[in-house]
Amino acid sequence: MIRAPQSVGVVRLLKAETHFQQPFPKTSIFALFVQQGIWTMKVSAAQVRAARGLLDISQQELADLSKVSLRTIVQFERGSKPASESILQALKLSLEAAGIEFISENGGGLGVRLARGTANT
């Protein structure tokens, strides 16, 4: 029987009265996305700033949307601290859900735009 993890990265397998602990494999959901080609584009600080501008939202509002701390967003946008892959994923997915399309570097450079049907109110 498998139960929900009691702590990050650990699954408790319960058999009779004996408890075994096994660490999760080092492969994260993010790594699986990369392997499958689902997540292929990194997000730059300039793209995040531009996306916020298009949506007319503050850093605090992005923090609330993405569940990423305000301090992390400020540091990332300033360039004073690189963001982890999980932070980049959270920011990208949150902004996409709000109506942003990320444009990969296809000769014209990285960019963002509002998705079709997204009204900037």
N, C-alpha and C positions, 0 to 999 in steps of 0.2 A: 504494500500500500504506500502510495506517495502522498505526502502532505505538502502544503504550501511551505515555502522556505521560512525558517525562523530568523535567518539573517541573510544578507545579500550573498549570493554565491554558494549557498549551502542548502542541500535538500536532505531532509531527514527521512530515511527509509525505515519504516516501522514493521518489524516482523516479530510477532509474539511479544516477548518482553525485551528483546534485544534491539538496541538503537545503533544504527550505522550512519555515518556522515560521509557523503561524497561531494566533493566540490563540483560545481558546474564546469563544463569544458570552457576553455579560455575563449571560445568563439562567442562573440556577442551577437545580438540581433543586428547591430550595425554592420559587423563584419560579414554576416550572411547577406545583407542587402548589397554590400559592395561586391561580394562574390557572384551574386546573381545579376549584377548590373542594374539593380534598382536604384542604388545610391551611387552616383558616379561623379557628382559635381560638388566641389567644396564651395562654401559660401564665404565671401569676403566681407570685411567690416564695411567697406564702401557700399556693397549691395544691401546690407542690413540697414544702414543709414538711409539709403535711397528708398528702400521699401517702406521704412517708417514714414518718410516724407510723402510718398504716394498715398499711403493710408491715412496720413495726418494723425499719427499716434506718437505718443511720447515713449521714452525709454521705460518708464514705469508701466505704461500700458502693455508694452511688449513683454516685460517681465511677468506681468499678470497672465498674459495669453500663453506664454511659453513655459511658465513655471521655472524660469531661470532667474537667478537673483539679479537685482538691479545693478549691484556692484560688478558682477561678471559682465553684464552687457556694456556698462560704461567702460570698463577696462578693455574689452574686446574692440569696441568701436574706436577707442582712442589709439589702439595698437600697443598698449602698454603690457598686455598679457594675452598670449594666444589662447583660443578656446579649444576645449577638447572636442573630439568627434561627436560625443553625445550632446554637447551643448550646441554645436553647429547643426546637428540633426533636429534638435528641439526648436531652434530658431527658424530653420528652414521650413519645417512642417507647420509651425504655427503661422508663419507669414503666408505660406501657400494656402492654408485654410482660410485666411483672411482675404484672399483674392490676389495674391502676388504670384507672378510667374518669374522664375529665375532663368536668365538667358546665359547659356554657356559661352565661352570664348570661341566664337566661330569666325574669326577673322575681323570682327568688329569690336571685340572686347567683351568682357563680362558686363551684365546689366540686369535690370529688373523691369517689369512692366505689370500693369494691371491686367488680370485675366479678362477675357471677353465676358461681358455681362456683369462685371464688377463696377458698381457705381461708387465714385469717390464723393461721399456726402460730407 
